[in-house]
Amino acid sequence: MADTVAPLATPAQFSEGPLADLVRDYSTDALMDLLMEATRMLEDYADRRLAPFTDMVETQRADALDIEDALDAYVPLDPTSQLGFSRAQSLGSTLLVRHFWLREFPPRTPEYWAGSLTSVQLLRSFSGVQDVDVTQLQYEPDTGHVRFQLGTFVPPGTTIVSTYSGGYSTVPSSLVRACKFATASLAVAELDPAVQSHDPDDLWSRATQIVGSYARG
């Protein structure tokens, strides 16, 4: 398969119990493909990444400054922060964005999630491009929240380009079971002539059901 992913259930896990009979004529590679397909379909249904992913690039617009982060009053600043504050003042604003949220984070059991932030780049509509030292960022993998160091020049409208990894390094048992059921569903659809119809309308209906999560909102 062109799209490879570590499936939420392994071939060995699927082969435990009565569901194994559904794939007894499948090769190991064919079963692995089916498990990966089921994993992607579950991610499409949940509208979030669940299986481990590496160095995913994500862009978003920096906006929605929290009122608690507005620097309207005097706040003691260290020299680095004063430079960023002064730069913002010279451009007519002190309303800098202080944090943002990555789109992928664990919806449940965060203790099994392995999240790491590789890089953050700021593309400003003015004043160029800046690579941010990720060691100076506060990243919370369980919520996807990232906070900039005070003094980082992030005016509203900046494009934040993040590269990060995540996913369940240990798959919760409920997701293993869901993957097994989804894989069994695909296997039954392939094997049972009553289910796997060759009627073109039925095939089109199945195709559009799968691609529905890709439709524009």
ROSE-4610 file (N, C-alpha, C; in Angstrom, 1 decimal, always signed):
// ROSE-4610
residu = [M/M/M/A/A/A/D/D/D/T/T/T/V/V/V/A/A/A/P/P/P/L/L/L/A/A/A/T/T/T/P/P/P/A/A/A/Q/Q/Q/F/F/F/S/S/S/E/E/E/G/G/G/P/P/P/L/L/L/A/A/A/D/D/D/L/L/L/V/V/V/R/R/R/D/D/D/Y/Y/Y/S/S/S/T/T/T/D/D/D/A/A/A/L/L/L/M/M/M/D/D/D/L/L/L/L/L/L/M/M/M/E/E/E/A/A/A/T/T/T/R/R/R/M/M/M/L/L/L/E/E/E/D/D/D/Y/Y/Y/A/A/A/D/D/D/R/R/R/R/R/R/L/L/L/A/A/A/P/P/P/F/F/F/T/T/T/D/D/D/M/M/M/V/V/V/E/E/E/T/T/T/Q/Q/Q/R/R/R/A/A/A/D/D/D/A/A/A/L/L/L/D/D/D/I/I/I/E/E/E/D/D/D/A/A/A/L/L/L/D/D/D/A/A/A/Y/Y/Y/V/V/V/P/P/P/L/L/L/D/D/D/P/P/P/T/T/T/S/S/S/Q/Q/Q/L/L/L/G/G/G/F/F/F/S/S/S/R/R/R/A/A/A/Q/Q/Q/S/S/S/L/L/L/G/G/G/S/S/S/T/T/T/L/L/L/L/L/L/V/V/V/R/R/R/H/H/H/F/F/F/W/W/W/L/L/L/R/R/R/E/E/E/F/F/F/P/P/P/P/P/P/R/R/R/T/T/T/P/P/P/E/E/E/Y/Y/Y/W/W/W/A/A/A/G/G/G/S/S/S/L/L/L/T/T/T/S/S/S/V/V/V/Q/Q/Q/L/L/L/L/L/L/R/R/R/S/S/S/F/F/F/S/S/S/G/G/G/V/V/V/Q/Q/Q/D/D/D/V/V/V/D/D/D/V/V/V/T/T/T/Q/Q/Q/L/L/L/Q/Q/Q/Y/Y/Y/E/E/E/P/P/P/D/D/D/T/T/T/G/G/G/H/H/H/V/V/V/R/R/R/F/F/F/Q/Q/Q/L/L/L/G/G/G/T/T/T/F/F/F/V/V/V/P/P/P/P/P/P/G/G/G/T/T/T/T/T/T/I/I/I/V/V/V/S/S/S/T/T/T/Y/Y/Y/S/S/S/G/G/G/G/G/G/Y/Y/Y/S/S/S/T/T/T/V/V/V/P/P/P/S/S/S/S/S/S/L/L/L/V/V/V/R/R/R/A/A/A/C/C/C/K/K/K/F/F/F/A/A/A/T/T/T/A/A/A/S/S/S/L/L/L/A/A/A/V/V/V/A/A/A/E/E/E/L/L/L/D/D/D/P/P/P/A/A/A/V/V/V/Q/Q/Q/S/S/S/H/H/H/D/D/D/P/P/P/D/D/D/D/D/D/L/L/L/W/W/W/S/S/S/R/R/R/A/A/A/T/T/T/Q/Q/Q/I/I/I/V/V/V/G/G/G/S/S/S/Y/Y/Y/A/A/A/R/R/R/G/G/G]
num = [1/1/1/2/2/2/3/3/3/4/4/4/5/5/5/6/6/6/7/7/7/8/8/8/9/9/9/10/10/10/11/11/11/12/12/12/13/13/13/14/14/14/15/15/15/16/16/16/17/17/17/18/18/18/19/19/19/20/20/20/21/21/21/22/22/22/23/23/23/24/24/24/25/25/25/26/26/26/27/27/27/28/28/28/29/29/29/30/30/30/31/31/31/32/32/32/33/33/33/34/34/34/35/35/35/36/36/36/37/37/37/38/38/38/39/39/39/40/40/40/41/41/41/42/42/42/43/43/43/44/44/44/45/45/45/46/46/46/47/47/47/48/48/48/49/49/49/50/50/50/51/51/51/52/52/52/53/53/53/54/54/54/55/55/55/56/56/56/57/57/57/58/58/58/59/59/59/60/60/60/61/61/61/62/62/62/63/63/63/64/64/64/65/65/65/66/66/66/67/67/67/68/68/68/69/69/69/70/70/70/71/71/71/72/72/72/73/73/73/74/74/74/75/75/75/76/76/76/77/77/77/78/78/78/79/79/79/80/80/80/81/81/81/82/82/82/83/83/83/84/84/84/85/85/85/86/86/86/87/87/87/88/88/88/89/89/89/90/90/90/91/91/91/92/92/92/93/93/93/94/94/94/95/95/95/96/96/96/97/97/97/98/98/98/99/99/99/100/100/100/101/101/101/102/102/102/103/103/103/104/104/104/105/105/105/106/106/106/107/107/107/108/108/108/109/109/109/110/110/110/111/111/111/112/112/112/113/113/113/114/114/114/115/115/115/116/116/116/117/117/117/118/118/118/119/119/119/120/120/120/121/121/121/122/122/122/123/123/123/124/124/124/125/125/125/126/126/126/127/127/127/128/128/128/129/129/129/130/130/130/131/131/131/132/132/132/133/133/133/134/134/134/135/135/135/136/136/136/137/137/137/138/138/138/139/139/139/140/140/140/141/141/141/142/142/142/143/143/143/144/144/144/145/145/145/146/146/146/147/147/147/148/148/148/149/149/149/150/150/150/151/151/151/152/152/152/153/153/153/154/154/154/155/155/155/156/156/156/157/157/157/158/158/158/159/159/159/160/160/160/161/161/161/162/162/162/163/163/163/164/164/164/165/165/165/166/166/166/167/167/167/168/168/168/169/169/169/170/170/170/171/171/171/172/172/172/173/173/173/174/174/174/175/175/175/176/176/176/177/177/177/178/178/178/179/179/179/180/180/180/181/181/181/182/182/182/183/183/183/184/184/184/185/185/185/186/186/186/187/187/187/188/188/188/189/189/189/190/190/190/191/191/191/192/192/192/193/193/193/194/194/194/195/195/195/196/196/196/197/197/197/198/198/198/199/199/199/200/200/200/201/201/201/202/202/202/203/203/203/204/204/204/205/205/205/206/206/206/207/207/207/208/208/208/209/209/209/210/210/210/211/211/211/212/212/212/213/213/213/214/214/214/215/215/215/216/216/216/217/217/217]
x = [+0.8/+0.0/+0.9/+0.4/+1.2/+1.1/-0.1/-0.3/-0.1/+1.0/+1.3/+1.2/+0.7/+0.4/+0.6/+1.0/+1.0/-0.4/-1.0/-2.4/-2.7/-4.0/-4.4/-4.4/-4.6/-4.5/-3.5/-2.7/-1.7/-2.4/-1.7/-2.2/-2.4/-1.4/-1.5/-2.7/-3.0/-4.2/-5.5/-5.5/-6.7/-6.9/-5.8/-5.9/-6.3/-6.4/-6.9/-8.4/-9.0/-10.5/-11.1/-12.5/-13.2/-13.1/-12.8/-12.7/-11.6/-10.6/-9.5/-10.0/-11.2/-11.7/-12.0/-12.3/-12.7/-11.5/-10.3/-9.1/-8.2/-8.7/-7.9/-7.2/-7.9/-7.3/-6.5/-6.3/-5.5/-4.1/-3.2/-1.8/-1.5/-0.3/+0.0/+0.0/+0.5/+0.5/-0.9/-1.8/-3.1/-3.9/-3.6/-4.3/-3.7/-2.4/-1.8/-2.5/-2.7/-3.3/-4.7/-5.4/-6.8/-6.8/-5.9/-5.8/-5.5/-4.6/-4.2/-5.4/-6.1/-7.3/-8.4/-8.6/-9.5/-9.1/-7.8/-7.2/-7.5/-7.2/-7.5/-9.0/-9.8/-11.3/-11.8/-11.2/-11.6/-11.1/-9.9/-9.4/-10.3/-10.7/-11.6/-12.9/-13.4/-14.7/-14.6/-13.4/-13.2/-12.7/-12.3/-11.8/-10.6/-9.7/-8.4/-7.5/-6.2/-5.2/-5.1/-5.0/-4.9/-3.7/-3.3/-2.1/-0.9/+0.3/+1.5/+1.8/+2.2/+2.6/+3.8/+4.6/+5.9/+6.1/+6.6/+6.9/+5.8/+4.6/+3.5/+3.6/+3.5/+3.5/+2.1/+1.9/+0.6/+0.7/-0.1/-0.1/-1.4/-1.3/-2.5/-2.2/-3.3/-3.2/-3.2/-2.2/-2.1/-3.2/-4.1/-5.1/-5.7/-6.8/-7.6/-6.7/-6.1/-5.4/-6.3/-5.9/-6.7/-6.5/-7.6/-7.6/-6.6/-6.4/-5.5/-4.1/-3.8/-2.4/-2.1/-3.1/-2.9/-2.0/-1.0/+0.0/-0.4/-1.6/-2.0/-1.4/-1.1/-0.5/+0.9/+1.6/+3.1/+3.3/+4.1/+4.5/+6.0/+6.7/+8.1/+8.6/+9.6/+10.0/+11.5/+12.0/+13.5/+13.9/+15.3/+15.8/+15.3/+15.2/+14.8/+13.3/+12.5/+11.1/+10.9/+11.7/+11.7/+11.9/+12.9/+13.2/+11.9/+11.3/+10.1/+9.0/+8.8/+7.8/+8.0/+9.3/+9.6/+9.4/+9.8/+9.6/+8.1/+7.2/+5.8/+5.3/+5.8/+5.4/+5.8/+7.0/+7.5/+6.6/+5.9/+5.0/+3.5/+3.3/+2.0/+1.1/+1.7/+0.8/+1.6/+1.0/+1.7/+0.9/-0.2/-1.0/-0.4/+0.5/+1.2/+0.5/+0.4/-0.2/+0.8/+0.3/+1.1/+1.1/+0.0/-0.1/-1.0/-0.9/-1.7/-1.9/-2.8/-3.1/-2.9/-2.1/-2.0/-3.3/-3.5/-4.8/-4.9/-3.8/-3.8/-3.3/-4.1/-3.8/-4.7/-4.3/-5.1/-6.5/-7.6/-8.9/-9.1/-8.4/-8.5/-7.2/-7.0/-5.8/-4.5/-4.3/-3.1/-1.8/-1.8/-0.6/+0.0/-0.8/-0.4/+0.1/-0.1/+0.2/+1.7/+2.3/+3.7/+3.8/+3.9/+3.9/+5.2/+5.7/+6.9/+6.8/+7.3/+7.3/+8.7/+8.8/+10.1/+10.6/+9.7/+10.0/+8.8/+9.0/+8.0/+8.6/+7.9/+8.4/+7.3/+7.7/+6.7/+6.9/+5.8/+5.7/+4.9/+5.5/+4.8/+4.5/+3.4/+3.0/+3.9/+4.7/+5.8/+6.9/+8.1/+9.2/+9.7/+9.4/+10.1/+9.7/+10.7/+10.5/+11.4/+10.8/+11.6/+11.4/+12.6/+12.5/+12.6/+11.6/+11.6/+12.3/+13.0/+13.7/+12.7/+12.4/+11.3/+11.6/+12.9/+13.2/+12.7/+12.4/+11.9/+10.4/+9.7/+8.3/+7.8/+6.6/+5.9/+4.9/+5.2/+4.3/+3.6/+2.3/+1.5/+0.9/+1.5/+1.0/-0.4/-0.9/-2.2/-3.3/-3.0/-4.0/-3.7/-2.4/-2.0/-1.6/-1.6/-1.4/+0.1/+0.4/+1.8/+1.9/+2.7/+2.8/+4.2/+4.2/+5.4/+6.1/+7.4/+8.2/+7.8/+7.7/+7.3/+8.4/+8.0/+8.9/+9.0/+8.5/+8.5/+7.6/+8.1/+7.3/+6.4/+5.1/+4.1/+2.8/+2.8/+1.6/+0.5/-0.8/-1.9/-1.8/-2.2/-2.1/-0.9/+0.1/+1.2/+0.8/+1.5/+1.2/+2.2/+1.7/+2.5/+2.7/+3.9/+4.1/+4.8/+4.1/+4.5/+4.8/+5.9/+6.2/+6.3/+5.4/+5.4/+5.0/+5.2/+4.9/+3.9/+3.2/+2.2/+1.6/+0.5/-0.2/+0.0/-0.8/-0.7/+0.4/+1.5/+2.6/+2.1/+1.3/+0.6/-0.9/-1.5/-2.8/-3.8/-4.7/-5.7/-6.5/-6.9/-7.5/-8.9/-9.5/-10.8/-10.6/-9.5/-9.1/-8.7/-8.0/-7.6/-8.9/-9.9/-11.1/-11.9/-11.9/-12.6/-11.9/-10.6/-9.9/-10.2/-10.3/-10.6/-12.0/-13.0/-14.3/-14.4/-13.7/-13.6/-13.0/-11.9/-11.3/-12.2/-12.8/-13.8/-14.9/-15.4/-16.4/-15.9/-14.7/-14.1/-14.0/-13.5/-13.4/-14.7/-15.7/-17.1/-17.6/-17.4/-17.8/-17.2/-15.9/-15.2/-15.6/-15.9/-16.1/-17.6/-18.5/-20.0/-20.6/-21.0/-21.6/-22.9/-23.5/-24.8/-24.4/-23.2/-22.8/-22.1/-21.1/-20.3/-21.0/-21.9/-22.7/-21.9/-22.2/-21.6/-22.5/-23.6/-24.5/-23.7/-23.7/-22.9/-23.4/-24.7/-25.3/-24.9/-24.8/-24.4/-22.9/-22.1/-20.7/-20.4/-21.2/-21.0/-21.4/-22.5/-22.9/-21.8/-21.2/-20.1/-18.9/-18.6/-17.5/-17.7/-18.9/-19.2/-19.3/-19.7/-19.7/-18.3/-17.4/-16.0/-15.4/-15.7/-15.0/-15.7/-16.8/-17.6/-16.8/-15.8/-15.0/-14.0/-13.9/-13.0/-13.7/-15.1/-15.9/-15.7/-15.8/-15.7/-16.8/-16.5/-17.5/-18.4]
y = [-1.2/+0.0/+1.2/+2.3/+3.5/+4.2/+4.2/+4.8/+3.7/+3.8/+2.8/+3.5/+2.7/+3.1/+1.9/+2.2/+1.1/+0.9/-0.3/-0.5/-0.5/-0.2/-0.1/-1.5/-2.5/-3.9/-4.7/-5.6/-6.3/-7.6/-8.2/-9.4/-10.5/-10.5/-11.5/-11.3/-10.0/-9.8/-10.1/-9.9/-10.2/-11.7/-12.4/-13.9/-14.6/-13.9/-14.5/-14.5/-15.6/-15.7/-16.0/-16.1/-16.6/-15.7/-14.4/-13.5/-14.0/-14.8/-15.2/-16.1/-16.7/-17.6/-16.7/-15.5/-14.6/-14.4/-14.5/-14.2/-15.4/-16.6/-17.7/-18.0/-17.4/-17.5/-16.3/-15.4/-14.2/-14.4/-13.8/-13.8/-12.9/-12.9/-12.0/-10.6/-10.4/-9.0/-8.5/-9.4/-9.0/-8.6/-9.4/-9.1/-7.7/-7.5/-6.2/-5.1/-5.2/-4.2/-3.9/-4.9/-4.8/-4.1/-4.4/-3.7/-2.3/-1.9/-0.5/+0.2/-0.4/+0.2/+0.5/-0.4/-0.3/+0.8/+0.9/+2.0/+3.4/+3.5/+4.8/+5.2/+4.2/+4.4/+4.9/+4.3/+4.7/+6.1/+6.4/+7.8/+8.8/+8.4/+9.3/+9.5/+8.4/+8.5/+9.4/+9.3/+10.0/+11.5/+11.7/+13.0/+13.4/+12.4/+12.7/+11.6/+11.9/+10.8/+10.0/+8.7/+7.8/+7.0/+6.4/+5.6/+6.6/+6.1/+6.9/+7.6/+8.9/+9.6/+10.3/+10.6/+11.3/+12.5/+13.6/+14.8/+15.3/+15.4/+15.9/+17.5/+18.1/+19.5/+20.1/+21.1/+21.7/+23.2/+23.9/+25.4/+25.9/+27.0/+27.7/+29.2/+30.0/+31.4/+31.8/+32.6/+33.1/+34.2/+33.9/+34.9/+34.6/+35.3/+35.0/+35.2/+36.4/+36.7/+36.7/+35.9/+35.9/+37.2/+37.7/+39.0/+39.0/+37.8/+37.7/+37.8/+37.7/+37.8/+39.2/+40.0/+41.4/+42.2/+42.9/+43.6/+45.1/+45.3/+46.7/+47.4/+46.7/+47.3/+46.9/+47.6/+47.3/+45.9/+45.2/+43.9/+43.8/+43.4/+43.3/+42.3/+42.7/+41.9/+41.7/+40.5/+40.4/+41.0/+41.2/+41.9/+41.4/+40.0/+39.4/+39.8/+39.8/+40.1/+41.6/+42.4/+43.8/+44.2/+43.4/+43.6/+43.3/+42.1/+41.8/+42.8/+43.3/+44.2/+45.5/+46.0/+47.3/+47.1/+46.0/+45.8/+45.9/+45.3/+45.3/+46.8/+47.5/+48.9/+49.7/+49.5/+50.2/+50.0/+48.9/+48.6/+49.0/+49.6/+50.1/+49.2/+48.1/+47.2/+46.4/+46.1/+45.2/+43.9/+43.7/+42.6/+41.4/+40.7/+39.6/+38.3/+37.3/+36.0/+35.3/+34.7/+34.0/+32.5/+31.9/+30.5/+30.0/+28.7/+28.1/+26.7/+26.0/+24.6/+23.8/+22.7/+21.7/+20.9/+20.5/+19.9/+18.4/+17.8/+16.4/+16.2/+15.6/+15.4/+14.2/+13.5/+12.4/+12.7/+12.2/+12.4/+11.7/+10.6/+9.8/+9.2/+8.7/+8.0/+8.7/+9.9/+10.6/+10.0/+9.1/+8.4/+7.5/+7.1/+6.2/+6.9/+8.3/+9.1/+9.5/+9.4/+9.9/+11.1/+12.3/+13.5/+14.3/+14.8/+15.6/+16.7/+17.8/+19.0/+19.1/+19.0/+19.1/+20.5/+21.3/+22.6/+23.5/+24.8/+25.8/+27.0/+27.4/+28.5/+29.5/+30.8/+31.9/+32.5/+32.6/+33.3/+34.6/+35.7/+36.9/+37.6/+38.3/+39.1/+40.3/+40.6/+41.6/+41.1/+41.6/+41.3/+39.9/+39.2/+38.0/+36.7/+35.8/+34.4/+34.2/+33.5/+33.2/+31.7/+31.0/+29.7/+29.8/+29.2/+29.3/+28.1/+28.4/+27.3/+26.5/+25.3/+24.6/+24.3/+24.3/+24.1/+25.3/+26.4/+27.6/+27.6/+26.6/+26.6/+25.6/+25.9/+25.0/+24.2/+23.0/+22.1/+21.1/+21.0/+20.1/+19.0/+17.9/+16.8/+16.4/+16.4/+15.9/+16.8/+18.1/+19.0/+19.6/+19.5/+20.1/+21.6/+22.1/+23.5/+23.8/+24.9/+25.3/+26.8/+27.2/+28.6/+29.1/+30.3/+31.0/+31.6/+31.7/+32.4/+33.9/+34.5/+36.0/+36.7/+37.6/+38.4/+37.9/+36.7/+36.2/+37.0/+37.5/+38.4/+37.6/+37.5/+36.8/+37.7/+38.6/+39.4/+38.6/+39.0/+38.3/+38.3/+37.2/+37.1/+36.3/+36.1/+35.3/+33.8/+33.2/+31.8/+31.0/+30.1/+29.2/+27.9/+27.5/+26.2/+25.3/+24.2/+23.3/+21.9/+21.3/+20.0/+19.2/+18.1/+17.4/+15.9/+15.1/+13.7/+13.4/+12.3/+11.9/+10.5/+10.3/+9.0/+8.1/+7.1/+6.1/+5.2/+5.3/+4.4/+3.0/+3.1/+1.9/+2.1/+1.2/+1.4/+1.0/+1.8/+1.4/+0.2/-0.6/-1.9/-1.7/-0.6/-0.3/+0.0/+0.7/+0.9/-0.3/-1.2/-2.5/-3.3/-3.3/-4.0/-3.3/-2.0/-1.3/-1.6/-1.7/-2.0/-3.5/-4.4/-5.8/-5.9/-5.2/-5.2/-4.6/-3.4/-2.8/-3.6/-4.3/-5.2/-6.4/-6.9/-8.0/-7.6/-6.3/-5.8/-5.8/-5.3/-5.3/-6.7/-7.6/-9.0/-9.6/-9.4/-9.9/-9.3/-8.0/-7.4/-7.9/-8.4/-8.9/-10.4/-11.1/-12.5/-12.9/-12.2/-12.5/-11.9/-12.7/-12.2/-11.4/-11.7/-11.0/-9.6/-9.4/-8.1/-7.3/-8.0/-7.4/-7.5/-6.6/-6.6/-6.0/-6.5/-5.9/-4.9/-4.6/-3.6/-2.2/-1.5/-0.3/+0.8/+0.9/+1.9/+1.6/+0.3/-0.1/+0.2/-0.1/+0.2/+1.7/+2.5/+3.9/+4.4/+3.9/+4.3/+4.0/+2.8/+2.5/+3.4/+3.7/+4.6/+6.0/+6.6/+7.9/+7.9/+6.8/+6.8/+6.9/+6.2/+6.3/+7.6/+8.3/+9.5/+10.7/+10.4/+11.5/+12.4/+11.8/+12.6/+13.5/+13.3/+14.2/+15.4/+15.4/+16.4/+17.8/+18.8/+20.2/+20.4/+21.1/+21.3/+22.5]
z = [+0.0/+0.0/+0.0/-0.7/-0.8/+0.6/+1.2/+2.5/+3.6/+4.3/+5.4/+6.7/+7.6/+9.0/+9.9/+11.1/+12.1/+12.6/+12.2/+12.5/+14.0/+14.4/+15.8/+16.4/+15.5/+15.9/+15.0/+15.6/+14.9/+14.3/+13.3/+12.7/+13.8/+14.7/+15.8/+16.7/+17.0/+17.8/+17.1/+15.8/+15.0/+14.9/+14.9/+14.7/+16.0/+17.1/+18.3/+18.4/+18.5/+18.6/+17.3/+17.3/+16.2/+14.9/+15.1/+13.9/+12.9/+13.4/+12.6/+11.4/+11.6/+10.5/+9.2/+9.4/+8.3/+7.4/+7.9/+7.1/+6.9/+7.1/+7.1/+5.7/+4.6/+3.3/+2.9/+3.8/+3.5/+3.7/+2.9/+3.2/+4.4/+5.0/+6.0/+5.5/+4.3/+3.7/+3.5/+3.0/+2.7/+4.0/+5.1/+6.4/+6.9/+6.7/+7.2/+6.4/+5.1/+4.3/+4.9/+5.2/+5.7/+7.0/+7.9/+9.2/+9.0/+8.1/+7.9/+7.3/+6.4/+5.8/+6.9/+7.8/+8.9/+9.8/+10.1/+10.9/+10.4/+9.1/+8.4/+8.4/+8.2/+8.2/+9.6/+10.6/+12.0/+12.2/+11.8/+11.9/+11.2/+10.0/+9.2/+9.9/+10.5/+11.3/+12.5/+13.2/+14.4/+14.1/+12.9/+12.4/+13.3/+13.6/+14.3/+14.1/+14.2/+14.1/+15.4/+15.3/+16.4/+16.4/+15.2/+15.1/+15.1/+15.5/+15.5/+14.2/+14.2/+13.0/+13.3/+12.3/+12.5/+11.6/+12.2/+11.5/+10.5/+11.1/+10.4/+10.4/+9.2/+9.1/+9.1/+10.0/+10.2/+10.2/+9.5/+9.5/+10.0/+10.7/+11.2/+11.4/+11.4/+11.6/+13.0/+13.4/+14.8/+15.0/+15.9/+16.2/+17.5/+17.8/+19.1/+20.3/+20.5/+21.7/+22.9/+23.9/+25.2/+25.9/+26.5/+27.2/+28.3/+28.9/+30.1/+29.6/+28.3/+27.8/+27.3/+27.2/+26.7/+27.6/+27.0/+27.8/+27.9/+28.4/+28.5/+29.7/+30.7/+31.9/+32.0/+32.9/+33.0/+33.6/+33.0/+33.5/+33.5/+34.6/+34.6/+33.6/+32.7/+31.7/+31.7/+31.3/+31.2/+29.9/+29.7/+28.5/+27.2/+27.1/+25.8/+25.5/+26.6/+26.4/+26.1/+26.7/+26.4/+25.0/+24.4/+22.9/+22.1/+22.4/+21.6/+21.9/+23.1/+23.4/+22.7/+22.7/+22.0/+20.5/+19.9/+18.5/+18.1/+19.0/+18.7/+18.8/+19.8/+20.0/+18.7/+18.2/+17.0/+15.8/+15.8/+14.7/+15.0/+16.1/+16.5/+17.2/+17.8/+18.5/+19.5/+20.7/+21.7/+21.8/+21.0/+21.1/+20.3/+21.0/+20.4/+20.8/+19.9/+20.2/+21.1/+22.2/+23.1/+23.1/+22.5/+22.4/+21.3/+21.0/+19.9/+20.3/+19.6/+19.8/+18.6/+18.7/+17.6/+17.5/+16.3/+16.0/+16.6/+16.6/+17.1/+18.5/+19.3/+20.7/+21.2/+22.3/+22.7/+23.2/+22.6/+23.2/+24.5/+24.7/+26.0/+26.3/+27.5/+27.9/+27.4/+27.8/+27.3/+27.8/+28.8/+29.3/+28.2/+27.2/+26.2/+24.9/+24.9/+23.8/+23.8/+22.6/+22.5/+21.6/+22.2/+21.5/+21.6/+20.5/+20.5/+19.4/+19.8/+18.9/+18.3/+16.9/+16.2/+15.9/+15.3/+14.9/+14.8/+15.0/+14.8/+14.0/+13.0/+12.1/+12.0/+12.1/+12.0/+10.7/+9.9/+8.6/+8.8/+9.0/+9.3/+8.0/+8.0/+6.8/+6.6/+7.6/+7.5/+8.4/+8.2/+9.1/+9.0/+7.8/+7.5/+8.2/+8.2/+8.7/+9.9/+10.9/+12.1/+12.5/+12.7/+13.3/+14.9/+15.5/+17.0/+17.6/+18.6/+19.4/+20.2/+19.8/+20.4/+21.9/+22.3/+23.7/+24.6/+23.9/+24.6/+24.6/+24.1/+24.0/+25.1/+25.6/+26.6/+25.8/+25.6/+24.8/+25.8/+25.7/+26.5/+25.6/+25.5/+24.5/+24.8/+26.1/+26.4/+25.9/+25.6/+25.1/+23.8/+23.4/+22.1/+22.3/+23.5/+23.8/+23.7/+23.0/+22.9/+23.3/+24.2/+24.7/+24.3/+23.7/+23.3/+24.5/+24.5/+25.5/+25.4/+26.5/+26.6/+25.8/+24.9/+24.1/+22.7/+22.4/+21.0/+20.2/+19.0/+18.2/+17.3/+17.8/+17.0/+16.9/+15.9/+15.8/+15.2/+15.5/+14.9/+13.4/+12.8/+11.3/+10.9/+11.8/+11.5/+11.2/+10.2/+9.9/+10.8/+11.6/+12.4/+11.7/+11.4/+10.7/+11.8/+12.1/+13.2/+12.6/+13.0/+12.7/+13.9/+14.0/+15.3/+15.0/+16.0/+16.0/+17.1/+17.0/+18.1/+17.8/+18.4/+18.2/+19.5/+19.5/+20.6/+20.4/+21.2/+21.2/+21.8/+22.8/+23.3/+23.0/+22.2/+21.7/+22.8/+23.2/+24.2/+23.7/+24.7/+24.3/+23.5/+23.9/+23.2/+21.7/+21.4/+20.0/+19.3/+20.0/+19.4/+19.0/+19.9/+19.6/+18.4/+18.4/+17.3/+16.0/+16.0/+14.7/+14.3/+15.2/+14.9/+14.3/+14.9/+14.3/+13.0/+12.8/+11.5/+10.4/+10.8/+9.9/+9.5/+10.5/+10.2/+9.3/+9.5/+8.6/+7.2/+7.0/+5.6/+5.0/+5.8/+5.4/+5.0/+5.8/+5.5/+4.2/+4.0/+2.8/+1.5/+1.7/+0.5/+0.3/+1.3/+1.2/+0.9/+1.4/+1.3/+0.1/-0.9/-2.1/-1.8/-0.7/-0.4/+0.1/+0.6/+1.1/+0.1/-0.6/-1.6/-2.9/-3.1/-4.3/-5.5/-6.7/-7.9/-8.5/-7.9/-8.4/-8.4/-9.5/-9.6/-8.6/-8.4/-7.5/-6.1/-5.7/-4.4/-4.2/-5.2/-5.1/-5.0/-5.8/-5.7/-4.3/-3.7/-2.4/-1.4/-1.5/-0.5/-0.7/-2.0/-2.2/-1.6/-1.8/-1.3/+0.2/+0.8/+2.2/+2.8/+2.1/+2.6/+2.4/+1.2/+0.9/+1.6/+2.3/+2.9/+3.8/+4.5/+5.5/+4.8/+3.5/+2.7/+2.1/+2.2/+1.6/+2.3/+1.6/+2.1/+3.1/+4.3/+5.2/+4.9]
